[in-house]
Amino acid sequence: MDLHLVGSLSVSGQALTFGGESVEALADRFGTPLYVFDATTFRTSVQEFVDAAKSAHSDTRIALAAKANSAVAILSIAEECGIDVDVASEGELEAALRAGFTTDRVHVHGNNKSDAELERAVREGVRAIVIDCLSEIDRLQSICHRHGRVQDVMLRLAPGVDPVTHHAISTGQDDTKFGMNVSDGSADEGTQRILAAEDLRLIGFHCHVGSQLMDSEAQVAGAQRVSEFAVRYARDHDSIHEIGVGGGLGIRYTKDDDPEDVVKYCQEIADAALGPFRGAGLPLPTICHEPGRRLVGEAGITVYRVGVRKSVPIIGGGQRTYLSVDGGLADNPRPQLYDAVYTALNASRISEPHDTEFRVSGRHCETDTLIDAAKLPGATSEGDTIVVTCTGAYNQSMASNYNRYPRPALIIVGDGEPWVAVERESIEELFRNERVRSRVKSS
Ligand SMILES: Cc1ncc(COP(=O)(O)O)c(C=O)c1O
């Protein structure tokens, strides 16, 4: 049977296992919906990426994009692996610090950083702040001046590259809120303004062109343009020695997804980023990759239980069968946000053929389709345990409490006994910040 056993999913007898643990047993023990994260798969993905990137260019830094998954336990594994972290808010910065990152391994992003966020980053002494717009330069300069600090910064460029991916995760084109345009001269204006700022030291340029990319084509174009831009300034400014190529490499959400091999990917990007420096006879820059999804995506699954099985007539004849699981939009908004496609497995019937089409929906008051045409065993019933694969990225970190559902627990496997890294939220906790005005008048 051709199941999509991605990451450490495996069939052992009648059981579906993940990180060596029976998924049904995890569901019984910890309840559903449940995020499960395999530390071993994560460590292996990190090591693979580090090896590939460093063999393409030894002077390469890898930073996990915390937005993909900022659970402190997961960031602390990244910390142990020796990679850096990129954060895009004060909350993510706090998560990185709680995970044990020293600030010389933290890069700060964000297209609309508040003064408070910039101030915290400067006070903490982060390795680099990636500036996104003109006004940020002046605000950061005055914060640094006030604190008597010189801050290393990079400038995020919009290199005018349009990747093949969903428009909502495409960020390298000219028409984007991220970074400063190379094509209209604003990137030059930003660079000159940073170079003139007394307390900012420009160490390089950055771009992130998009996500869930199946090959390096768009990033090669982005890295090449960023590097060509950098060379124009690096000739006269020794401090400019780093090219940030962002993240973006995709994962296998479905059997049809066939992302490029990471060795080839890193080599092609390194060639593009280094070429202009080689051509100009300048010292080769540091390359910084910021993978998110590629490092954590396949290391996570979500476990649900089927609450309702229902068949309905469809226009034009025939029937559709819905399976409503005990999660959905609030623990995984990606299908609604940008038509993300996932694969499901039935852990209760893993040895039965997954050959019947179902629409897997959530429990929320929206048409929250999780998977439009999932292939599962025909006998899939209420009470069965369903696994959605590849949910380690942008699921827990994007979760909400829509319909006042508490967020699921996060369990770590593949690291000794399964353990609870994030407790399931309680109903009580949903109300911890709420007040009602007293109806009793004080006399
Ligand atoms: C600046 C930046 N770096 C890295 C990433 C990580 O992207 P991915 O998870 O696709 O690797 C993102 C994603 O939005 C990003 O905005």
The ligand as an ORCA input file, in Angstrom:
! r2SCAN-3c Opt
* xyz 0 1
  C      12.333     36.841      6.393
  C      11.963     35.411      6.371
  N      12.924     34.479      6.519
  C      12.619     33.157      6.534
  C      11.320     32.713      6.400
  C      11.056     31.245      6.453
  O      10.430     30.767      5.326
  P      10.184     29.208      5.132
  O       9.467     28.698      6.316
  O       9.408     29.131      3.888
  O      11.545     28.575      4.991
  C      10.289     33.644      6.228
  C       8.897     33.200      6.074
  O       7.948     33.915      6.000
  C      10.618     35.030      6.219
  O       9.669     35.955      6.086
*
